[in-house]
Amino acid sequence: MPTYPGSCYCRDIEYELSLSSPDDARTSLCHCKNCKKAFGTNYGLTAKIPKDALRLTKGAPKEHVADNGSGSLIHREFCSNCGSFICEYGDAVKDQFRYLCVGSLDDPEALPPKGEFFCSSRANWMPEIPNVFHKQKIKE
């Protein structure tokens, strides 16, 4: 079973991601306003993974919970020392999945994107990623 190590910037938080295959992660870019604000960039880049695939090996993240703008709560976990964003999840999937911030992996290229969401909100200067799915909404 492949293992993918990761951490926050200061390494106060470290983890291991264990997947049967890289295909078990659905890595995608999200161009919605919430992701842009949370990531501080023009898109969020996360890998949807089974909750049990993520194991903390050092430290514990701080959690921030907020309404995502549509009445659903979103939990975001980050390092309280350096501020690095580790993962997020909504109440509806909190017992099943985590959306791991791909940039926190020691080798982010190990889980390449499979798609893009909220493409109509993609920055005009950013090209469409070829050979992946493109959706306007999460449930489409």
N, C-alpha and C positions, 0 to 999 in steps of 0.2 A: 504494500500500500504506500503510494508516494506521500511524503511528508514535506510540507512547505513551511519553513520558519518565517516569522515576522516579528515586528516590534514597533514601538513608537520611536520618535526621533532620539530621545535621550536614553532609550532602552530600559526605562523604569518598568515598562510593560513589555513582556515578551510572550509569544504564543507559538503553537504548532497547529497547522491545518493538515488534517489527514483525510485524503480522498482516495477512493478506489481508482479513480482516473481523473485527469484534468477536466474531462467532460462532465463530471459531477458538479462543477461550478458553472453557473451562468453569469459570466462577466459581461457587463453592459455599461454603456455611457448613458447618463440621464441628463437631459437638458432642461428639466423643469426649474422653476424659480427657487423652490426649496433647496434642491441640490446645489444650485449655484451659490446660494447664500451659505449653506452648511459647509461646503468645500472651499469657498472663497475663490472659486475659479469659474470657468464658463460651462462646466459640466461636472457631474459626480461620476466616479468610476468605482463600481462595486462588483463583487462576485457574490451571487446568491448561493449560499452553502447550507447544508444541514447543520442545525445548531450543535449537534453532538460532534461534528467534525472539527470544531474549534476548541482548543484546550489552552488555557492560560498556563504558562510555565513560570512567570515572574510578574509580581505586582497585580494590581486590580484597577480597572478603569473607573473613572467617575462617569456618572450618567446624567444626561440632560433629557428631560421629557417635555415635549411641546405639541400643540395641535399643529397638524401639517397644513392647515388651511381649509380642510374639507371635513373637519370634525373628528378625524382620527388622530390618535396619539402616536408620535414617533419617538423612539428611544434612541439616543445617540451616545455612544461610549467613547471616551477619550482619555488621554493621559492628563492628570491634574497638574503635572509638573511642566511638560513641554507643550501641551495642548494638541498633540497629534490625535487625529480622528482614527479610531480603530474599526468600529462597526456601527451599524444601525439596524433597527427592526421596528415593525409596527405591532400594535397590540394583537392584530388578527393572526400574526404568524410567530409571535414571541416564543411559543413552545416548539416550533418546528425549524425556523430558519434564522440565519443572520445574513446581513449584507455587509461583507467584509470590504473595507477600504483597500483596494488593490495596491495602492502606493505604500501601504504598511508592510507588504510582503518584502522579504529580503531580495527576492527575485520576482518583481512584478510582471515580467514578461512570460512567466510560467503559465499564467492564466489570461490569454489574449481575449479581447472582446468578441462576443457572439452577436451583439446587437446594440441598437440605440433606441432610447425612448424619448418622447416629447420632441421629435425631430423638428416640428414647426417652430420651436423655441431655440433651435441651434443658432449660434452666432453666425451672422452672414458671412464672415470671413473664414469660418471653419468648414472644410469640405466634408461631404458625406463619407463615412468609412465604407469602402467597398467590401463586397462578399460577406456581409452580415445582415441580420434583419433590421428593418427600420419601422418603428411604430410611432403613432401620434400620442397614444395613451398606454398605460400599463396593461389594461385589459382590453385588448383589441383583437 
